[in-house]
Structures are given as C-alpha cells and as structure tokens.
Amino acid sequence: MELEGVVHDGVIVPDDTTALAEGTRVRIEPVKVGKQMTFGQLFGDLVIDSPDLPTDLAAQHEHYRLVKPKR
C-alpha cells in the first residue's frame, strides 16, 4: 500500500485519513515534487484549428451550447 499526504505544522497528514488504523506503524519517504505549473503553462501551446467552428464561439458560447439568443 502506498499513501500520499502533506506535512502540516510538523504533523504528517495523509490524503486518505481512513486508509490506516490508529496506531499503525509507517515508513515515510519524502518525494520531490516538480515545479507547479499553471493551466496556461500546461496547455498554452494547444491550438484547435478548425475552420468549421464559428469565429464568435467564445463570446457566444451560450448561444451555441444552449441555443439561447445571441447577445
């Protein structure tokens, strides 16, 4: 079994606190986490090039998605 968690004020808190019974001995191994990236950094180079999409899709998404009148 492998659990993940974080340290809060010197106390290790697992993500799933019900996974282990009270008093269970554990071995802890720190994990290096890479730099946190924003959504824009992760997907900024993703381009959808489709000539079939309307040019005002972003501004009028409720019209196209919910068939509401254009604003």
PQR file with spaces between the fields and no chain letter, atoms N, CA, C, O and H, PARSE charges and radii, in Angstrom:
ATOM       1  N    MET     1       0.851   -1.174    0.000 -0.4000 1.5000
ATOM       2  CA   MET     1       0.000    0.000    0.000 -0.0000 2.0000
ATOM       3  C    MET     1       0.894    1.233    0.000  0.5500 1.7000
ATOM       4  O    MET     1       1.910    1.283    0.693 -0.5500 1.4000
ATOM       5  N    GLU     2       0.504    2.208   -0.776 -0.4000 1.5000
ATOM       6  CA   GLU     2       1.234    3.468   -0.827 -0.0000 2.0000
ATOM       7  C    GLU     2       0.250    4.598   -0.613  0.5500 1.7000
ATOM       8  O    GLU     2      -0.795    4.653   -1.260 -0.5500 1.4000
ATOM       9  H    GLU     2      -0.322    2.167   -1.339  0.4000 1.0000
ATOM      10  N    LEU     3       0.586    5.503    0.300 -0.4000 1.5000
ATOM      11  CA   LEU     3      -0.264    6.655    0.599 -0.0000 2.0000
ATOM      12  C    LEU     3       0.494    7.926    0.297  0.5500 1.7000
ATOM      13  O    LEU     3       1.724    7.953    0.341 -0.5500 1.4000
ATOM      14  H    LEU     3       1.435    5.458    0.826  0.4000 1.0000
ATOM      15  N    GLU     4      -0.231    8.966   -0.006 -0.4000 1.5000
ATOM      16  CA   GLU     4       0.363   10.288   -0.184 -0.0000 2.0000
ATOM      17  C    GLU     4      -0.272   11.233    0.820  0.5500 1.7000
ATOM      18  O    GLU     4      -1.390   11.006    1.282 -0.5500 1.4000
ATOM      19  H    GLU     4      -1.230    8.944   -0.042  0.4000 1.0000
ATOM      20  N    GLY     5       0.445   12.287    1.152 -0.4000 1.5000
ATOM      21  CA   GLY     5      -0.067   13.273    2.083 -0.0000 2.0000
ATOM      22  C    GLY     5       0.854   14.473    2.130  0.5500 1.7000
ATOM      23  O    GLY     5       1.736   14.622    1.284 -0.5500 1.4000
ATOM      24  H    GLY     5       1.354   12.471    0.777  0.4000 1.0000
ATOM      25  N    VAL     6       0.651   15.322    3.111 -0.4000 1.5000
ATOM      26  CA   VAL     6       1.451   16.533    3.280 -0.0000 2.0000
ATOM      27  C    VAL     6       1.786   16.721    4.752  0.5500 1.7000
ATOM      28  O    VAL     6       1.195   16.086    5.625 -0.5500 1.4000
ATOM      29  H    VAL     6      -0.066   15.201    3.798  0.4000 1.0000
ATOM      30  N    VAL     7       2.741   17.601    5.011 -0.4000 1.5000
ATOM      31  CA   VAL     7       3.118   17.931    6.381 -0.0000 2.0000
ATOM      32  C    VAL     7       2.473   19.255    6.748  0.5500 1.7000
ATOM      33  O    VAL     7       2.650   20.248    6.042 -0.5500 1.4000
ATOM      34  H    VAL     7       3.221   18.117    4.302  0.4000 1.0000
ATOM      35  N    HIS     8       1.720   19.280    7.853 -0.4000 1.5000
ATOM      36  CA   HIS     8       1.102   20.493    8.377 -0.0000 2.0000
ATOM      37  C    HIS     8       1.597   20.706    9.797  0.5500 1.7000
ATOM      38  O    HIS     8       1.320   19.897   10.683 -0.5500 1.4000
ATOM      39  H    HIS     8       1.576   18.473    8.426  0.4000 1.0000
ATOM      40  N    ASP     9       2.332   21.794   10.018 -0.4000 1.5000
ATOM      41  CA   ASP     9       2.855   22.123   11.351 -0.0000 2.0000
ATOM      42  C    ASP     9       3.597   20.951   11.972  0.5500 1.7000
ATOM      43  O    ASP     9       3.434   20.674   13.160 -0.5500 1.4000
ATOM      44  H    ASP     9       2.557   22.451    9.298  0.4000 1.0000
ATOM      45  N    GLY    10       4.418   20.255   11.175 -0.4000 1.5000
ATOM      46  CA   GLY    10       5.229   19.157   11.680 -0.0000 2.0000
ATOM      47  C    GLY    10       4.503   17.829   11.814  0.5500 1.7000
ATOM      48  O    GLY    10       5.097   16.853   12.272 -0.5500 1.4000
ATOM      49  H    GLY    10       4.551   20.480   10.209  0.4000 1.0000
ATOM      50  N    VAL    11       3.233   17.765   11.428 -0.4000 1.5000
ATOM      51  CA   VAL    11       2.456   16.537   11.508 -0.0000 2.0000
ATOM      52  C    VAL    11       2.167   16.051   10.094  0.5500 1.7000
ATOM      53  O    VAL    11       1.714   16.825    9.250 -0.5500 1.4000
ATOM      54  H    VAL    11       2.750   18.558   11.056  0.4000 1.0000
ATOM      55  N    ILE    12       2.424   14.785    9.833 -0.4000 1.5000
ATOM      56  CA   ILE    12       2.160   14.221    8.514 -0.0000 2.0000
ATOM      57  C    ILE    12       0.692   13.840    8.424  0.5500 1.7000
ATOM      58  O    ILE    12       0.190   13.056    9.230 -0.5500 1.4000
ATOM      59  H    ILE    12       2.791   14.156   10.518  0.4000 1.0000
ATOM      60  N    VAL    13       0.012   14.404    7.435 -0.4000 1.5000
ATOM      61  CA   VAL    13      -1.426   14.171    7.245 -0.0000 2.0000
ATOM      62  C    VAL    13      -1.620   13.467    5.910  0.5500 1.7000
ATOM      63  O    VAL    13      -1.358   14.057    4.862 -0.5500 1.4000
ATOM      64  H    VAL    13       0.419   15.041    6.781  0.4000 1.0000
ATOM      65  N    PRO    14      -2.079   12.203    5.925 -0.5600 1.5000
ATOM      66  CA   PRO    14      -2.311   11.502    4.657  0.2800 2.0000
ATOM      67  C    PRO    14      -3.532   12.057    3.939  0.5500 1.7000
ATOM      68  O    PRO    14      -4.450   12.583    4.568 -0.5500 1.4000
ATOM      69  N    ASP    15      -3.532   11.935    2.613 -0.4000 1.5000
ATOM      70  CA   ASP    15      -4.681   12.391    1.823 -0.0000 2.0000
ATOM      71  C    ASP    15      -5.939   11.614    2.198  0.5500 1.7000
ATOM      72  O    ASP    15      -7.026   12.189    2.265 -0.5500 1.4000
ATOM      73  H    ASP    15      -2.786   11.507    2.102  0.4000 1.0000
ATOM      74  N    ASP    16      -5.801   10.309    2.443 -0.4000 1.5000
ATOM      75  CA   ASP    16      -6.924    9.468    2.855 -0.0000 2.0000
ATOM      76  C    ASP    16      -6.710    9.081    4.310  0.5500 1.7000
ATOM      77  O    ASP    16      -5.975    8.137    4.598 -0.5500 1.4000
ATOM      78  H    ASP    16      -4.918    9.842    2.388  0.4000 1.0000
ATOM      79  N    THR    17      -7.340    9.793    5.219 -0.4000 1.5000
ATOM      80  CA   THR    17      -7.103    9.568    6.649 -0.0000 2.0000
ATOM      81  C    THR    17      -7.739    8.291    7.167  0.5500 1.7000
ATOM      82  O    THR    17      -7.459    7.891    8.298 -0.5500 1.4000
ATOM      83  H    THR    17      -7.937   10.560    4.984  0.4000 1.0000
ATOM      84  N    THR    18      -8.582    7.638    6.382 -0.4000 1.5000
ATOM      85  CA   THR    18      -9.224    6.403    6.838 -0.0000 2.0000
ATOM      86  C    THR    18      -8.491    5.155    6.352  0.5500 1.7000
ATOM      87  O    THR    18      -8.919    4.039    6.649 -0.5500 1.4000
ATOM      88  H    THR    18      -8.809    7.963    5.464  0.4000 1.0000
ATOM      89  N    ALA    19      -7.393    5.321    5.612 -0.4000 1.5000
ATOM      90  CA   ALA    19      -6.711    4.186    4.998 -0.0000 2.0000
ATOM      91  C    ALA    19      -5.972    3.319    6.019  0.5500 1.7000
ATOM      92  O    ALA    19      -5.771    2.128    5.778 -0.5500 1.4000
ATOM      93  H    ALA    19      -7.045    6.227    5.371  0.4000 1.0000
ATOM      94  N    LEU    20      -5.571    3.882    7.131 -0.4000 1.5000
ATOM      95  CA   LEU    20      -4.806    3.144    8.128 -0.0000 2.0000
ATOM      96  C    LEU    20      -5.505    3.188    9.480  0.5500 1.7000
ATOM      97  O    LEU    20      -6.118    4.187    9.857 -0.5500 1.4000
ATOM      98  H    LEU    20      -5.734    4.849    7.327  0.4000 1.0000
ATOM      99  N    ALA    21      -5.392    2.070   10.198 -0.4000 1.5000
ATOM     100  CA   ALA    21      -5.967    2.016   11.546 -0.0000 2.0000
ATOM     101  C    ALA    21      -5.103    2.822   12.507  0.5500 1.7000
ATOM     102  O    ALA    21      -3.895    2.952   12.305 -0.5500 1.4000
ATOM     103  H    ALA    21      -4.894    1.258    9.892  0.4000 1.0000
ATOM     104  N    GLU    22      -5.712    3.354   13.535 -0.4000 1.5000
ATOM     105  CA   GLU    22      -4.997    4.112   14.574 -0.0000 2.0000
ATOM     106  C    GLU    22      -3.897    3.242   15.163  0.5500 1.7000
ATOM     107  O    GLU    22      -4.141    2.084   15.501 -0.5500 1.4000
ATOM     108  H    GLU    22      -6.693    3.249   13.700  0.4000 1.0000
ATOM     109  N    GLY    23      -2.701    3.779   15.288 -0.4000 1.5000
ATOM     110  CA   GLY    23      -1.575    3.056   15.871 -0.0000 2.0000
ATOM     111  C    GLY    23      -0.738    2.281   14.867  0.5500 1.7000
ATOM     112  O    GLY    23       0.252    1.659   15.252 -0.5500 1.4000
ATOM     113  H    GLY    23      -2.503    4.719   15.013  0.4000 1.0000
ATOM     114  N    THR    24      -1.106    2.300   13.591 -0.4000 1.5000
ATOM     115  CA   THR    24      -0.342    1.592   12.568 -0.0000 2.0000
ATOM     116  C    THR    24       1.013    2.250   12.393  0.5500 1.7000
ATOM     117  O    THR    24       1.103    3.468   12.239 -0.5500 1.4000
ATOM     118  H    THR    24      -1.910    2.806   13.278  0.4000 1.0000
ATOM     119  N    ARG    25       2.074    1.441   12.416 -0.4000 1.5000
ATOM     120  CA   ARG    25       3.419    1.974   12.178 -0.0000 2.0000
ATOM     121  C    ARG    25       3.607    2.154   10.676  0.5500 1.7000
ATOM     122  O    ARG    25       3.139    1.341    9.878 -0.5500 1.4000
ATOM     123  H    ARG    25       2.002    0.452   12.541  0.4000 1.0000
ATOM     124  N    VAL    26       4.290    3.217   10.305 -0.4000 1.5000
ATOM     125  CA   VAL    26       4.506    3.517    8.893 -0.0000 2.0000
ATOM     126  C    VAL    26       5.956    3.896    8.651  0.5500 1.7000
ATOM     127  O    VAL    26       6.674    4.273    9.578 -0.5500 1.4000
ATOM     128  H    VAL    26       4.670    3.878   10.952  0.4000 1.0000
ATOM     129  N    ARG    27       6.378    3.796    7.411 -0.4000 1.5000
ATOM     130  CA   ARG    27       7.697    4.271    6.992 -0.0000 2.0000
ATOM     131  C    ARG    27       7.438    5.423    6.031  0.5500 1.7000
ATOM     132  O    ARG    27       6.584    5.326    5.150 -0.5500 1.4000
ATOM     133  H    ARG    27       5.795    3.490    6.658  0.4000 1.0000
ATOM     134  N    ILE    28       8.171    6.498    6.203 -0.4000 1.5000
ATOM     135  CA   ILE    28       7.929    7.712    5.422 -0.0000 2.0000
ATOM     136  C    ILE    28       9.128    7.987    4.526  0.5500 1.7000
ATOM     137  O    ILE    28      10.278    7.943    4.964 -0.5500 1.4000
ATOM     138  H    ILE    28       8.865    6.577    6.919  0.4000 1.0000
ATOM     139  N    GLU    29       8.833    8.273    3.263 -0.4000 1.5000
ATOM     140  CA   GLU    29       9.871    8.610    2.302 -0.0000 2.0000
ATOM     141  C    GLU    29       9.480    9.895    1.591  0.5500 1.7000
ATOM     142  O    GLU    29       8.462    9.931    0.901 -0.5500 1.4000
ATOM     143  H    GLU    29       7.899    8.310    2.907  0.4000 1.0000
ATOM     144  N    PRO    30      10.281   10.965    1.749 -0.5600 1.5000
ATOM     145  CA   PRO    30       9.944   12.227    1.082  0.2800 2.0000
ATOM     146  C    PRO    30       9.971   12.066   -0.441  0.5500 1.7000
ATOM     147  O    PRO    30      10.765   11.295   -0.980 -0.5500 1.4000
ATOM     148  N    VAL    31       9.107   12.792   -1.113 -0.4000 1.5000
ATOM     149  CA   VAL    31       9.006   12.744   -2.564 -0.0000 2.0000
ATOM     150  C    VAL    31       9.277   14.134   -3.112  0.5500 1.7000
ATOM     151  O    VAL    31       8.701   15.116   -2.643 -0.5500 1.4000
ATOM     152  H    VAL    31       8.461   13.417   -0.675  0.4000 1.0000
ATOM     153  N    LYS    32      10.148   14.217   -4.100 -0.4000 1.5000
ATOM     154  CA   LYS    32      10.399   15.500   -4.751 -0.0000 2.0000
ATOM     155  C    LYS    32       9.263   15.784   -5.715  0.5500 1.7000
ATOM     156  O    LYS    32       8.914   14.941   -6.541 -0.5500 1.4000
ATOM     157  H    LYS    32      10.616   13.419   -4.481  0.4000 1.0000
ATOM     158  N    VAL    33       8.696   16.957   -5.610 -0.4000 1.5000
ATOM     159  CA   VAL    33       7.601   17.363   -6.485 -0.0000 2.0000
ATOM     160  C    VAL    33       8.141   18.406   -7.443  0.5500 1.7000
ATOM     161  O    VAL    33       8.830   19.343   -7.039 -0.5500 1.4000
ATOM     162  H    VAL    33       8.980   17.642   -4.940  0.4000 1.0000
ATOM     163  N    GLY    34       7.820   18.233   -8.717 -0.4000 1.5000
ATOM     164  CA   GLY    34       8.255   19.200   -9.722 -0.0000 2.0000
ATOM     165  C    GLY    34       7.588   20.549   -9.514  0.5500 1.7000
ATOM     166  O    GLY    34       6.660   20.689   -8.717 -0.5500 1.4000
ATOM     167  H    GLY    34       7.260   17.472   -9.045  0.4000 1.0000
ATOM     168  N    LYS    35       8.072   21.524  -10.238 -0.4000 1.5000
ATOM     169  CA   LYS    35       7.516   22.873  -10.166 -0.0000 2.0000
ATOM     170  C    LYS    35       6.049   22.853  -10.563  0.5500 1.7000
ATOM     171  O    LYS    35       5.683   22.255  -11.575 -0.5500 1.4000
ATOM     172  H    LYS    35       8.826   21.411  -10.885  0.4000 1.0000
ATOM     173  N    GLN    36       5.207   23.506   -9.767 -0.4000 1.5000
ATOM     174  CA   GLN    36       3.784   23.606  -10.079 -0.0000 2.0000
ATOM     175  C    GLN    36       3.600   24.493  -11.304  0.5500 1.7000
ATOM     176  O    GLN    36       4.153   25.590  -11.373 -0.5500 1.4000
ATOM     177  H    GLN    36       5.504   23.991   -8.945  0.4000 1.0000
ATOM     178  N    MET    37       2.833   24.020  -12.252 -0.4000 1.5000
ATOM     179  CA   MET    37       2.596   24.790  -13.472 -0.0000 2.0000
ATOM     180  C    MET    37       1.138   25.231  -13.521  0.5500 1.7000
ATOM     181  O    MET    37       0.247   24.536  -13.032 -0.5500 1.4000
ATOM     182  H    MET    37       2.384   23.128  -12.196  0.4000 1.0000
ATOM     183  N    THR    38       0.914   26.381  -14.111 -0.4000 1.5000
ATOM     184  CA   THR    38      -0.443   26.889  -14.269 -0.0000 2.0000
ATOM     185  C    THR    38      -1.105   26.210  -15.459  0.5500 1.7000
ATOM     186  O    THR    38      -0.435   25.563  -16.265 -0.5500 1.4000
ATOM     187  H    THR    38       1.638   26.946  -14.509  0.4000 1.0000
ATOM     188  N    PHE    39      -2.406   26.355  -15.567 -0.4000 1.5000
ATOM     189  CA   PHE    39      -3.152   25.799  -16.691 -0.0000 2.0000
ATOM     190  C    PHE    39      -2.616   26.356  -18.004  0.5500 1.7000
ATOM     191  O    PHE    39      -2.453   25.619  -18.977 -0.5500 1.4000
ATOM     192  H    PHE    39      -2.951   26.880  -14.912  0.4000 1.0000
ATOM     193  N    GLY    40      -2.344   27.641  -18.031 -0.4000 1.5000
ATOM     194  CA   GLY    40      -1.829   28.275  -19.242 -0.0000 2.0000
ATOM     195  C    GLY    40      -0.470   27.741  -19.648  0.5500 1.7000
ATOM     196  O    GLY    40      -0.194   27.573  -20.836 -0.5500 1.4000
ATOM     197  H    GLY    40      -2.476   28.240  -17.241  0.4000 1.0000
ATOM     198  N    GLN    41       0.386   27.470  -18.659 -0.4000 1.5000
ATOM     199  CA   GLN    41       1.698   26.909  -18.963 -0.0000 2.0000
ATOM     200  C    GLN    41       1.576   25.481  -19.501  0.5500 1.7000
ATOM     201  O    GLN    41       2.322   25.082  -20.396 -0.5500 1.4000
ATOM     202  H    GLN    41       0.161   27.606  -17.694  0.4000 1.0000
ATOM     203  N    LEU    42       0.639   24.726  -18.954 -0.4000 1.5000
ATOM     204  CA   LEU    42       0.474   23.342  -19.383 -0.0000 2.0000
ATOM     205  C    LEU    42      -0.150   23.236  -20.772  0.5500 1.7000
ATOM     206  O    LEU    42       0.269   22.408  -21.581 -0.5500 1.4000
ATOM     207  H    LEU    42       0.033   25.050  -18.227  0.4000 1.0000
ATOM     208  N    PHE    43      -1.153   24.074  -21.050 -0.4000 1.5000
ATOM     209  CA   PHE    43      -1.925   23.920  -22.273 -0.0000 2.0000
ATOM     210  C    PHE    43      -1.871   25.139  -23.191  0.5500 1.7000
ATOM     211  O    PHE    43      -2.663   25.228  -24.129 -0.5500 1.4000
ATOM     212  H    PHE    43      -1.493   24.747  -20.393  0.4000 1.0000
ATOM     213  N    GLY    44      -0.966   26.068  -22.949 -0.4000 1.5000
ATOM     214  CA   GLY    44      -0.886   27.287  -23.737 -0.0000 2.0000
ATOM     215  C    GLY    44      -0.547   27.060  -25.192  0.5500 1.7000
ATOM     216  O    GLY    44      -0.923   27.857  -26.051 -0.5500 1.4000
ATOM     217  H    GLY    44      -0.323   25.995  -22.187  0.4000 1.0000
ATOM     218  N    ASP    45       0.159   25.982  -25.479 -0.4000 1.5000
ATOM     219  CA   ASP    45       0.526   25.717  -26.869 -0.0000 2.0000
ATOM     220  C    ASP    45      -0.506   24.866  -27.598  0.5500 1.7000
ATOM     221  O    ASP    45      -0.326   24.545  -28.773 -0.5500 1.4000
ATOM     222  H    ASP    45       0.465   25.334  -24.781  0.4000 1.0000
ATOM     223  N    LEU    46      -1.579   24.500  -26.918 -0.4000 1.5000
ATOM     224  CA   LEU    46      -2.645   23.713  -27.548 -0.0000 2.0000
ATOM     225  C    LEU    46      -3.492   24.630  -28.423  0.5500 1.7000
ATOM     226  O    LEU    46      -4.084   25.594  -27.937 -0.5500 1.4000
ATOM     227  H    LEU    46      -1.726   24.760  -25.964  0.4000 1.0000
ATOM     228  N    VAL    47      -3.542   24.332  -29.673 -0.4000 1.5000
ATOM     229  CA   VAL    47      -4.292   25.149  -30.624 -0.0000 2.0000
ATOM     230  C    VAL    47      -5.288   24.251  -31.347  0.5500 1.7000
ATOM     231  O    VAL    47      -4.931   23.193  -31.866 -0.5500 1.4000
ATOM     232  H    VAL    47      -3.061   23.549  -30.068  0.4000 1.0000
ATOM     233  N    ILE    48      -6.530   24.689  -31.370 -0.4000 1.5000
ATOM     234  CA   ILE    48      -7.552   23.965  -32.117 -0.0000 2.0000
ATOM     235  C    ILE    48      -7.812   24.749  -33.390  0.5500 1.7000
ATOM     236  O    ILE    48      -8.372   25.845  -33.361 -0.5500 1.4000
ATOM     237  H    ILE    48      -6.820   25.548  -30.948  0.4000 1.0000
ATOM     238  N    ASP    49      -7.406   24.182  -34.482 -0.4000 1.5000
ATOM     239  CA   ASP    49      -7.562   24.847  -35.765 -0.0000 2.0000
ATOM     240  C    ASP    49      -8.641   24.113  -36.541  0.5500 1.7000
ATOM     241  O    ASP    49      -8.388   23.094  -37.184 -0.5500 1.4000
ATOM     242  H    ASP    49      -6.951   23.291  -34.506  0.4000 1.0000
ATOM     243  N    SER    50      -9.856   24.656  -36.465 -0.4000 1.5000
ATOM     244  CA   SER    50     -10.968   24.022  -37.170 -0.0000 2.0000
ATOM     245  C    SER    50     -11.757   25.103  -37.888  0.5500 1.7000
ATOM     246  O    SER    50     -12.362   25.958  -37.243 -0.5500 1.4000
ATOM     247  H    SER    50     -10.061   25.484  -35.943  0.4000 1.0000
ATOM     248  N    PRO    51     -11.758   25.075  -39.194 -0.5600 1.5000
ATOM     249  CA   PRO    51     -12.498   26.094  -39.942  0.2800 2.0000
ATOM     250  C    PRO    51     -14.007   25.971  -39.764  0.5500 1.7000
ATOM     251  O    PRO    51     -14.745   26.887  -40.126 -0.5500 1.4000
ATOM     252  N    ASP    52     -14.480   24.845  -39.209 -0.4000 1.5000
ATOM     253  CA   ASP    52     -15.914   24.652  -39.022 -0.0000 2.0000
ATOM     254  C    ASP    52     -16.465   25.390  -37.797  0.5500 1.7000
ATOM     255  O    ASP    52     -17.676   25.582  -37.685 -0.5500 1.4000
ATOM     256  H    ASP    52     -13.880   24.101  -38.915  0.4000 1.0000
ATOM     257  N    LEU    53     -15.582   25.806  -36.877 -0.4000 1.5000
ATOM     258  CA   LEU    53     -16.054   26.490  -35.673 -0.0000 2.0000
ATOM     259  C    LEU    53     -16.398   27.940  -35.983  0.5500 1.7000
ATOM     260  O    LEU    53     -15.709   28.581  -36.776 -0.5500 1.4000
ATOM     261  H    LEU    53     -14.599   25.651  -36.967  0.4000 1.0000
ATOM     262  N    PRO    54     -17.465   28.471  -35.362 -0.5600 1.5000
ATOM     263  CA   PRO    54     -17.800   29.885  -35.578  0.2800 2.0000
ATOM     264  C    PRO    54     -16.735   30.787  -34.963  0.5500 1.7000
ATOM     265  O    PRO    54     -16.132   30.440  -33.948 -0.5500 1.4000
ATOM     266  N    THR    55     -16.510   31.928  -35.570 -0.4000 1.5000
ATOM     267  CA   THR    55     -15.470   32.838  -35.081 -0.0000 2.0000
ATOM     268  C    THR    55     -15.852   33.509  -33.772  0.5500 1.7000
ATOM     269  O    THR    55     -14.970   33.993  -33.063 -0.5500 1.4000
ATOM     270  H    THR    55     -17.000   32.210  -36.395  0.4000 1.0000
ATOM     271  N    ASP    56     -17.145   33.557  -33.423 -0.4000 1.5000
ATOM     272  CA   ASP    56     -17.579   34.186  -32.175 -0.0000 2.0000
ATOM     273  C    ASP    56     -17.951   33.145  -31.111  0.5500 1.7000
ATOM     274  O    ASP    56     -18.757   33.430  -30.226 -0.5500 1.4000
ATOM     275  H    ASP    56     -17.862   33.164  -33.999  0.4000 1.0000
ATOM     276  N    LEU    57     -17.379   31.961  -31.190 -0.4000 1.5000
ATOM     277  CA   LEU    57     -17.727   30.877  -30.271 -0.0000 2.0000
ATOM     278  C    LEU    57     -17.466   31.256  -28.807  0.5500 1.7000
ATOM     279  O    LEU    57     -18.296   30.972  -27.943 -0.5500 1.4000
ATOM     280  H    LEU    57     -16.724   31.729  -31.910  0.4000 1.0000
ATOM     281  N    ALA    58     -16.345   31.882  -28.524 -0.4000 1.5000
ATOM     282  CA   ALA    58     -16.028   32.234  -27.143 -0.0000 2.0000
ATOM     283  C    ALA    58     -17.020   33.250  -26.587  0.5500 1.7000
ATOM     284  O    ALA    58     -17.473   33.120  -25.450 -0.5500 1.4000
ATOM     285  H    ALA    58     -15.671   32.112  -29.226  0.4000 1.0000
ATOM     286  N    ALA    59     -17.354   34.251  -27.378 -0.4000 1.5000
ATOM     287  CA   ALA    59     -18.265   35.299  -26.916 -0.0000 2.0000
ATOM     288  C    ALA    59     -19.720   34.834  -26.876  0.5500 1.7000
ATOM     289  O    ALA    59     -20.498   35.317  -26.054 -0.5500 1.4000
ATOM     290  H    ALA    59     -16.986   34.356  -28.302  0.4000 1.0000
ATOM     291  N    GLN    60     -20.086   33.923  -27.733 -0.4000 1.5000
ATOM     292  CA   GLN    60     -21.486   33.498  -27.853 -0.0000 2.0000
ATOM     293  C    GLN    60     -21.674   32.017  -27.495  0.5500 1.7000
ATOM     294  O    GLN    60     -22.532   31.346  -28.069 -0.5500 1.4000
ATOM     295  H    GLN    60     -19.454   33.530  -28.401  0.4000 1.0000
ATOM     296  N    HIS    61     -20.873   31.508  -26.547 -0.4000 1.5000
ATOM     297  CA   HIS    61     -20.944   30.081  -26.249 -0.0000 2.0000
ATOM     298  C    HIS    61     -22.317   29.636  -25.741  0.5500 1.7000
ATOM     299  O    HIS    61     -22.720   28.498  -25.982 -0.5500 1.4000
ATOM     300  H    HIS    61     -20.176   32.053  -26.081  0.4000 1.0000
ATOM     301  N    GLU    62     -23.041   30.516  -25.040 -0.4000 1.5000
ATOM     302  CA   GLU    62     -24.377   30.133  -24.573 -0.0000 2.0000
ATOM     303  C    GLU    62     -25.345   29.960  -25.752  0.5500 1.7000
ATOM     304  O    GLU    62     -26.241   29.117  -25.709 -0.5500 1.4000
ATOM     305  H    GLU    62     -22.714   31.440  -24.844  0.4000 1.0000
ATOM     306  N    HIS    63     -25.158   30.750  -26.779 -0.4000 1.5000
ATOM     307  CA   HIS    63     -25.992   30.617  -27.973 -0.0000 2.0000
ATOM     308  C    HIS    63     -25.766   29.246  -28.639  0.5500 1.7000
ATOM     309  O    HIS    63     -26.716   28.551  -28.998 -0.5500 1.4000
ATOM     310  H    HIS    63     -24.430   31.434  -26.813  0.4000 1.0000
ATOM     311  N    TYR    64     -24.504   28.885  -28.792 -0.4000 1.5000
ATOM     312  CA   TYR    64     -24.187   27.638  -29.489 -0.0000 2.0000
ATOM     313  C    TYR    64     -24.417   26.408  -28.606  0.5500 1.7000
ATOM     314  O    TYR    64     -24.823   25.358  -29.105 -0.5500 1.4000
ATOM     315  H    TYR    64     -23.731   29.450  -28.501  0.4000 1.0000
ATOM     316  N    ARG    65     -24.162   26.527  -27.312 -0.4000 1.5000
ATOM     317  CA   ARG    65     -24.290   25.380  -26.416 -0.0000 2.0000
ATOM     318  C    ARG    65     -25.712   25.175  -25.940  0.5500 1.7000
ATOM     319  O    ARG    65     -26.193   24.043  -25.884 -0.5500 1.4000
ATOM     320  H    ARG    65     -23.832   27.379  -26.907  0.4000 1.0000
ATOM     321  N    LEU    66     -26.394   26.269  -25.595 -0.4000 1.5000
ATOM     322  CA   LEU    66     -27.733   26.175  -25.011 -0.0000 2.0000
ATOM     323  C    LEU    66     -28.836   26.668  -25.923  0.5500 1.7000
ATOM     324  O    LEU    66     -30.000   26.706  -25.525 -0.5500 1.4000
ATOM     325  H    LEU    66     -26.003   27.188  -25.641  0.4000 1.0000
ATOM     326  N    VAL    67     -28.488   27.042  -27.130 -0.4000 1.5000
ATOM     327  CA   VAL    67     -29.421   27.563  -28.135 -0.0000 2.0000
ATOM     328  C    VAL    67     -30.197   28.756  -27.576  0.5500 1.7000
ATOM     329  O    VAL    67     -31.415   28.852  -27.729 -0.5500 1.4000
ATOM     330  H    VAL    67     -27.543   27.011  -27.454  0.4000 1.0000
ATOM     331  N    LYS    68     -29.463   29.662  -26.924 -0.4000 1.5000
ATOM     332  CA   LYS    68     -30.061   30.918  -26.449 -0.0000 2.0000
ATOM     333  C    LYS    68     -29.811   31.986  -27.513  0.5500 1.7000
ATOM     334  O    LYS    68     -28.925   31.830  -28.353 -0.5500 1.4000
ATOM     335  H    LYS    68     -28.474   29.584  -26.800  0.4000 1.0000
ATOM     336  N    PRO    69     -30.592   33.071  -27.479 -0.5600 1.5000
ATOM     337  CA   PRO    69     -30.355   34.152  -28.448  0.2800 2.0000
ATOM     338  C    PRO    69     -28.968   34.754  -28.267  0.5500 1.7000
ATOM     339  O    PRO    69     -28.439   34.794  -27.156 -0.5500 1.4000
ATOM     340  N    LYS    70     -28.392   35.215  -29.352 -0.4000 1.5000
ATOM     341  CA   LYS    70     -27.081   35.872  -29.270 -0.0000 2.0000
ATOM     342  C    LYS    70     -27.224   37.178  -28.513  0.5500 1.7000
ATOM     343  O    LYS    70     -28.264   37.835  -28.561 -0.5500 1.4000
ATOM     344  H    LYS    70     -28.822   35.183  -30.255  0.4000 1.0000
ATOM     345  N    ARG    71     -26.175   37.538  -27.822 -0.4000 1.5000
ATOM     346  CA   ARG    71     -26.171   38.801  -27.081 -0.0000 2.0000
ATOM     347  C    ARG    71     -25.684   39.928  -27.933  0.5500 1.7000
ATOM     348  O    ARG    71     -25.615   41.067  -27.470 -0.5500 1.4000
ATOM     349  H    ARG    71     -25.330   37.005  -27.783  0.4000 1.0000
